Amino acid sequence: DAGVIQSPRHEVTEMGQEVTLRCKPISGHDYLFWYRQTMMRGLELLIYFNNNVPIDDSGMPEDRFSAKMPNASFSTLKIQPSEPRDSAVYFCASSQFMGTDTQYFGPGTRLTVL
Amino acid sequence: AQSVTQLDSQVPVFEEAPVELRCNYSSSVSVYLFWYVQYPNQGLQLLLKYLSGSTLVKGINGFEAEFNKSQTSFHLRKPSVHISDTAEYFCAVRRTDSWGKLQFGAGTQVVVTP
């Protein structure tokens, strides 16, 4: 398997613009996670899905952030409008189960909002 | 709720020397424990995990960790490091009794020099 695929790898945008990050999980994995990594706050879980259904979105910072998973092989994280403080590396991860299972991370999307 | 404390933000070490990365956790219930590694400009990957049984866990790349329930610790060790071990290392915990999230520590940057 190719692993978790994220696109784009880098995104530079201006404040106020809409940003869409994309993720393809490993085939057969029922759980998908979106994380944000910054120097100040470390690695934070934003939201996770089970069988395409959002289970816990308590980590989503505010209404400007939204995530969808229309099918088992694709998810998006959207920021609208973007702000400079959203600059971070966003990771997508997937796992077959919860609990004891390993999460497999994608390479991340480095977002810079000017 | 559970929390994870990584006691060292940065650990410099010479090639072929041993290294120990410290991790302490707090939780009101039993937890599963994980160590992940993040190489520069990459996503996280699992080094090892403790679920149950033997308290000494062996992982990939010669790393091992010991679970100490009385001290609520899960320290990571390698007897002889290579330049390629330069990376950031994250300790993480998850409750065993629920669909709990994976809680990451702040990370420890290991820099291996010749």
Interface residues (C-beta under 8 A of the other chain):
Chain A: V4 F33 G42 L43 L45 Y48 I55 D56 F91 A93 M98 G99 T100 T102 Q103 Y104 F105 G106 P107 G108
Chain B: Y32 F34 Y36 N41 Q42 G43 L44 Q45 L46 K49 L51 F90 R94 T96 W99 K101 L102 F104 G105 A106 G107
